[in-house]
Amino acid sequence: GFNPRNALKLCRDDYSLAVINLEDIVGRSEKAVKRQKARIIGRSGRTRRYIEESTRAMVSIYGKSVAILGTYEEVQAAKKGVIMLATGVPHGVVYKVLQGKARELKERRLSLWK
């Protein structure tokens, strides 16, 4: 779950929540779910942190689910990365895709100020 301060952001109109059930992607095998959770979290939480930092979305992994909280664009970018990891795409490829999404999101944010 998310800490209460972050969960309250859902009350705002510009925030959304996506929940991905890993069993829908990898099947009901306990081993497969555990392996994909480990891929999404990464060594010492690095992959999860990279997803959060590059998209500015918050990611929570619990049980067989991955929850993503943020603005619609942030959630969609993070969701794409999580699904890519869960389907077995190499981390390096996912990082490159997330880098591109981060650049795109940053440009959008900056264009709002023009």
C-alpha positions in Angstrom: 0.0 0.0 0.0 0.8 3.7 -0.1 1.4 5.9 2.9 -1.8 7.9 3.7 -0.3 11.2 2.5 0.2 9.8 -1.0 -3.1 7.9 -1.0 -4.9 11.1 -0.3 -3.6 12.5 -3.6 -6.3 10.3 -5.2 -8.9 12.8 -4.0 -7.4 15.3 -6.6 -8.8 15.2 -10.1 -5.4 15.0 -11.8 -4.3 11.8 -9.9 -5.1 8.2 -10.8 -4.4 4.7 -9.7 -3.6 1.6 -11.7 -3.5 -1.9 -10.3 -1.8 -4.6 -12.3 -2.5 -8.2 -11.3 0.7 -10.2 -12.1 -1.3 -13.4 -12.3 -3.0 -11.9 -15.4 0.4 -11.6 -17.1 2.5 -14.6 -15.9 -0.2 -17.1 -14.9 -1.1 -18.6 -11.5 2.3 -20.1 -10.8 3.6 -18.9 -7.5 7.2 -19.2 -8.7 6.5 -17.1 -11.8 4.8 -14.3 -9.8 7.6 -14.3 -7.3 10.2 -14.1 -10.1 8.4 -11.2 -11.9 8.0 -9.3 -8.6 11.7 -9.6 -8.1 12.4 -8.3 -11.6 10.1 -5.3 -11.0 11.7 -4.5 -7.6 15.2 -5.1 -8.7 18.4 -5.6 -6.7 18.0 -3.5 -3.5 14.9 -1.9 -5.0 16.9 -0.2 -7.8 14.5 -1.0 -10.6 11.4 0.1 -8.7 13.2 3.3 -7.7 14.2 3.9 -11.3 10.6 3.5 -12.5 9.5 6.0 -9.7 12.2 8.5 -10.5 11.9 8.5 -14.2 8.1 8.7 -14.3 7.4 10.5 -11.0 4.7 7.9 -10.2 4.7 6.0 -6.9 4.9 2.2 -7.2 3.8 -0.3 -4.5 4.3 -4.0 -4.9 2.3 -6.2 -2.6 1.1 -9.8 -2.9 0.3 -10.5 -6.5 -0.4 -6.9 -7.4 1.6 -3.8 -8.5 -0.2 -0.5 -7.7 0.9 2.7 -9.4 -0.2 6.2 -8.3 0.4 9.5 -10.1 -1.0 11.7 -12.8 -2.5 9.9 -15.8 0.6 10.3 -17.9 2.9 9.2 -15.1 0.8 6.1 -14.4 0.7 5.1 -18.1 4.5 5.4 -18.4 5.2 3.4 -15.2 2.5 0.8 -16.2 4.2 0.3 -19.5 7.6 -0.3 -17.8 6.1 -2.7 -15.2 4.3 -4.7 -17.9 7.4 -4.9 -20.0 9.4 -6.2 -17.0 6.6 -8.7 -16.1 6.6 -10.0 -19.7 10.3 -10.7 -19.7 11.7 -7.7 -21.6 15.4 -7.1 -20.5 15.9 -4.4 -17.9 18.2 -2.3 -20.3 15.5 -2.1 -22.9 12.9 -1.1 -20.2 15.3 1.6 -18.9 15.7 3.1 -22.3 11.9 3.2 -22.9 11.4 4.8 -19.5 14.2 7.3 -20.2 12.3 8.3 -23.4 9.0 8.6 -21.5 10.7 10.7 -18.8 12.1 13.1 -21.4 8.6 13.3 -23.0 6.9 13.9 -19.6 9.5 16.6 -18.7 9.0 18.4 -22.0 5.2 18.4 -21.5 5.6 19.8 -18.0 7.9 22.5 -19.3 5.6 23.4 -22.2 2.8 24.0 -19.7 4.9 26.9 -18.4 5.3 28.6 -21.8 
